Amino acid sequence: MAWTSPTTVVGGDLVTAALWNTGVRDNLNATAVGTASAAARYFVASAARTMAERVPSSNTVATSQTTASTTYVDLATVGPAVTVTTGTKAWVTVTAFMSNNTAGSGCRTSWAMSGSNTVAANDVNSICIESPNANDGYRFSYTTMHDPITAGSTTWTAKYRAIANTGTFSDRVIAVIPF
Amino acid sequence: MAWNSPLTAVANTTLTAPQWNLFIRDNLNAQGPGVAVTAAHWLVTTGLNSLICRTAFISIVSASETTPNLGFEDLDTPGPSVSVTCGDKALVTITAQISNTTAGSGGRAAIDMSGATVREAAKLNSISARSGTASDTFRLSWTSLYKPLNPGDHVFGAKYQATVSGTARFSDRVIAVLPF
């Protein structure tokens, strides 16, 4: 329901049915309360005087799997992945437990975007370990904000690579807070 | 204040006081300014046509303490811990500095959730570090969106364990929660 700037009335004006329907009914229906459709969502501005409801999302793949690829790939169990409707900003977090079988080596977990935005996995949007000891293991997160992105439906899919030798990844999580 | 679908006016009908109170007063009171009670809160939905204020919480325990146990437990100073009223989602972060006295061993700090939803400390809800060099120290965070939750009051606490062997040390421990 579109918002219309409320009429300024003066003494003696008659509030007509049309004025009520546009200025009161339609404007109330355009508010956050008028738009709210389900629990645990929040509102952002999607344009001037326009509210949109947003839904944060996350997904998890616990499976421990490996890759020796030094370019970003899927593991045997693809993901995790989430598909989210966003405006021009989104807050993204990726998490994994990582280790490498060779001293002096390491690995990275990143994400690729598809749908309204196409972005390949890259080292800037990644978590990374690189250790002088074989099989050192760490679990932690990287959080960033995409700004700007194209508004619409975008899928974030976790991707993985070894720096050298074989990386192992488990307890993998991706979460997106859309704006 | 409950929302009422606004009246569709018909030409030449009178707007009554009850109609004003229902469709103007009550509907305006259901809006953000009508619901907002405290600064630094934000508005989230609780269902169809319904808003509530939420705010973020943080708790910090700086104490540097140890455990040799391989199962999750409290440290001498339990926590940190935050009590939060949530809808069915919450963004949760845990941070700690971790080390272990034994090469090849490590430590893990996990979120332990109780209340309206119970989700015990586990690898999937944790940060961890395991190094081939004794006493290597790491300060790490883990952030994720907890969903679905049963709407209501929750306590987000922290539990700790050593991994492999040795004695794990934890300090500068932080939990932060943004409820939806």
Contacts between the chains, C-beta under 8 A, distances in Angstrom:
chain1	res1	chain2	res2	distance
A	15	B	15	7.1
A	16	B	9	7.8
A	16	B	11	6.8
A	17	B	9	3.7
A	17	B	10	5.5
A	17	B	11	4.4
A	17	B	12	7.6
A	17	B	13	7.1
A	18	B	9	7.8
A	18	B	11	7.7
A	20	B	7	7.5
A	20	B	9	3.9
A	20	B	15	7.4
A	21	B	8	6.0
A	21	B	9	5.5
A	24	B	6	6.2
A	24	B	23	7.1
A	24	B	24	6.8
A	25	B	6	3.9
A	25	B	7	6.6
A	25	B	8	6.0
A	25	B	9	7.2
A	25	B	23	7.9
A	26	B	6	8.0
A	28	B	6	4.6
A	28	B	23	7.4
A	28	B	27	5.1
A	29	B	5	7.9
A	29	B	6	6.2
A	31	B	31	5.6
A	32	B	31	7.0
A	32	B	32	6.2
A	32	B	43	6.4
A	32	B	45	7.9
A	32	B	51	5.9
A	33	B	3	5.1
A	33	B	27	7.2
A	33	B	30	4.8
A	33	B	31	5.7
A	33	B	49	5.4
A	33	B	50	7.0
A	33	B	51	5.6
A	34	B	3	7.2
A	34	B	6	7.9
A	34	B	49	6.6
A	36	B	45	4.1
A	36	B	47	7.4
A	36	B	48	6.4
A	36	B	49	5.4
A	36	B	50	6.0
A	36	B	51	6.3
A	37	B	45	7.4
A	37	B	48	6.1
A	38	B	45	6.5
A	38	B	47	6.7
A	38	B	48	7.0
A	39	B	45	5.6
A	39	B	46	5.2
A	39	B	47	5.0
A	39	B	87	4.9
A	39	B	88	6.0
A	39	B	151	6.8
A	40	B	44	6.5
A	40	B	45	6.8
A	40	B	46	8.0
A	40	B	86	7.8
A	40	B	87	3.5
A	40	B	88	4.4
A	40	B	89	4.5
A	40	B	147	7.8
A	40	B	151	7.7
A	40	B	180	4.3
A	41	B	44	6.6
A	41	B	45	4.6
A	41	B	180	7.2
A	42	B	42	6.6
A	42	B	43	6.7
A	42	B	44	4.7
A	42	B	45	7.1
A	42	B	180	6.5
A	43	B	43	6.4
A	43	B	45	7.9
A	53	B	45	7.0
A	56	B	89	6.1
A	56	B	91	7.1
A	56	B	145	5.5
A	56	B	147	7.9
A	56	B	180	6.6
A	57	B	145	6.9
A	57	B	147	7.8
A	58	B	144	5.8
A	58	B	145	3.8
A	58	B	147	6.5
A	60	B	124	6.6
A	60	B	144	7.9
A	62	B	124	5.9
A	93	B	143	4.6
A	93	B	144	6.7
A	95	B	142	5.6
A	95	B	143	7.1
A	95	B	144	6.3
A	97	B	123	7.4
A	97	B	128	6.5
A	99	B	130	7.7
A	103	B	132	7.6
A	131	B	131	7.0
A	131	B	132	7.0
A	132	B	132	7.2
A	132	B	133	7.3
A	133	B	103	7.9
A	133	B	104	7.8
A	133	B	131	6.2
A	133	B	132	2.4
A	133	B	133	6.2
A	134	B	132	6.9
A	135	B	104	8.0
A	135	B	130	7.9
A	135	B	132	7.2
A	136	B	130	5.9
A	136	B	131	5.0
A	136	B	132	5.3
A	137	B	106	7.0
A	137	B	128	6.9
A	137	B	129	7.7
A	137	B	130	4.4
A	138	B	128	6.5
A	138	B	129	5.0
A	138	B	130	7.1
A	138	B	138	6.7
A	138	B	140	6.8
A	139	B	108	7.7
A	139	B	123	7.6
A	139	B	126	6.2
A	139	B	127	5.6
A	139	B	128	4.4
A	139	B	129	7.9
A	139	B	140	7.5
A	139	B	142	6.7
A	140	B	127	5.4
A	140	B	140	3.9
A	140	B	141	6.2
A	140	B	142	6.0
A	141	B	93	7.9
A	141	B	141	5.6
A	141	B	142	4.9
A	141	B	143	4.7
A	141	B	144	7.5
A	143	B	141	8.0
A	143	B	143	5.5
A	171	B	123	5.6
A	171	B	124	5.1
A	171	B	126	7.9
A	173	B	124	7.7
A	173	B	144	5.1
A	175	B	91	7.4
A	175	B	143	7.0
A	175	B	144	5.3
A	175	B	145	4.2
A	177	B	91	6.7
A	177	B	145	7.5
